[in-house]
Amino acid sequence: MQVTFTVNGQRASLDVAPNTLLVQALREHLRLTGTHVGCDTAQCGACTVLLNGAAVKSCNLLAAQADGAEITTIEGLAAADGTLHPMQAAFKDCHGLQCGFCTPGMVLSAIDLCQRHPQAGEAEIREQLEGNLCRCTGYQNIVRAVQQGRDAMTKA
């Protein structure tokens, strides 16, 4: 079947099997490998992308369900000149990553979180990121990164 969506500002038309997951379409067809496959059960959040501005777990969504949508992956956040998105810069500055496996999904979830809850405090940030698992950091630096990224996004 044919699916068409806009990924990171570029229109993409793909011929995929009806059971192709969005994460497979992104990674295997478009070679956007920043979207990670972690658990395949929508538990870990490593596959999170923005679909029409909202964070979704792309391992739990068929590519056909994204037909006509705007998708942003981690590759689409930085400016053309390489300047990091404020949330990416905050994760870097606050050491909100270690191995980096969860980071793309965490960053995209954090952007969505900050758009939906611009005044979120530490407890709410932790609650909202509950669907994104990190096995390395203990979350303290991630929470600080989300707060710093939110503040930078608000100023921009």
N, C-alpha and C positions, 0 to 999 in steps of 0.2 A: 504494500500500500504506500501511497505517496503522502508524506507529511511535510509541512512547510512551517517554519518558525523563524524568528529573528533571534540570533544568538550573538550576544556582545555587539549589537548594532549591525550585524551582517545577516542578510537573508540566507536561509539554508533550506533547500528542498532535498529530501532523502527518500529513497525507496527502501522501506523496512518491512519486516514481517510484522503481522498484527500484534504479536506478543513481545515485541521489542520494548524494553524498558527505556525510559528517558536517559538514564545513566549510560546505558549501552550505546544509544544513539550519539550521545555527546563524546564518549570516550572512543568508541570503535569506528564510528562513521565520520565524526568531525575532528578526531584526535585531540580533544580538549581533556587531557588527562589530569588536570588539576582537580577535577571532580572525582573523588576517590570512592572506591567500593570497599566498604568495611564489613558490614554484617549481612547484607542482602535481605534484611528483615525490617528496615526502617527504625532500628533501635539506636544506632550510633551517631547518625547525623553527618558522617563523613561525605556523603553524597549530596549534601544540601546545595541547592541553587536557588536563585530568585526567579520565580515564574510570575510575570506581570507584577513584579515588585514584592511579592510575598515569598518567604522562605518555604521551600518544599523539599522533601526527601525524594530525590530523583530515582532511587531504586524501588520506589513504591508507586511509580506513576508510569503508565505506558506512554511511549513517544506520541502515539495518536491522540492522547489526552492533551498534549501540549500543542497540537496543530493550531496555527494562527497566533500563538503566544509570543511574548517577549521574554527571552531567557537571558539571565546574566550568570556567568560562571566566574570563578576566581580570576580567570584570564582576562575578563572584561572590566575589571575594576580600575586598574591603573590607567593613568592618562597615556596618550600616545607617546609622550616624551619619556615615559617610564616613571613619572611621579606617582608615588603610591596613593591610593585612596586613603583618606584620613583614618579609617578603621584598620587598614593594613599597616599604616605607619604606627598606629597606637599599639598594635600587637607586637610589632618589632621593638618599639621604644620601651614597652613595659615587660618585655620578655614573656609574652603571653603564649609562647610556643616552645616546644622542646624538639620532639622528633619531627613535628610538622604534619603528621598524617591527618589529624583532625582539623588543622588550621583553616583550610579553605572553607569547609562547612561551617566552622565556628565563626569565621569572619562574616560570611554571608548571613548566617543566623543573627549575628550581632547587629548588622545593618538593619535587618528587618525589625528586630527587637527595638532598636533606637527610634525607628520611624513610627512604630506603634505605641511605644511607651517612652516618650522623650524625657520624662522626669523619673524614670526608674531608679530606685536606690539599689544598694547591694543585694538585699534579700530578693527583690523582684528580678534582678538580673540573673541571679543564681537559679531562681525558679523558671524563668523563661528559657534559659539555656539547658534545662534538664534533659532535653532530647538530644543533646550533643555530648558525646562521651570523649573525655581526654584521659588517657591512662598515664600521662607523664607529669602534668603540672600541678595538680592539687587545686586548680581553679583560681587561686588568689590573684595571680598575675593576669589571668584571663578577665576576671571581673574588673580589675584596674584598667586593663586595655579597653574594655567596652565603655567604661566611664569616660576615659580620655578620648576615645574615638567619637563617642556621642557628643562630647563638648566641642571637638574639632568640627564635626559635621554641622553642628548648630551654628557655629561661627561662619562656616563657608557659604 
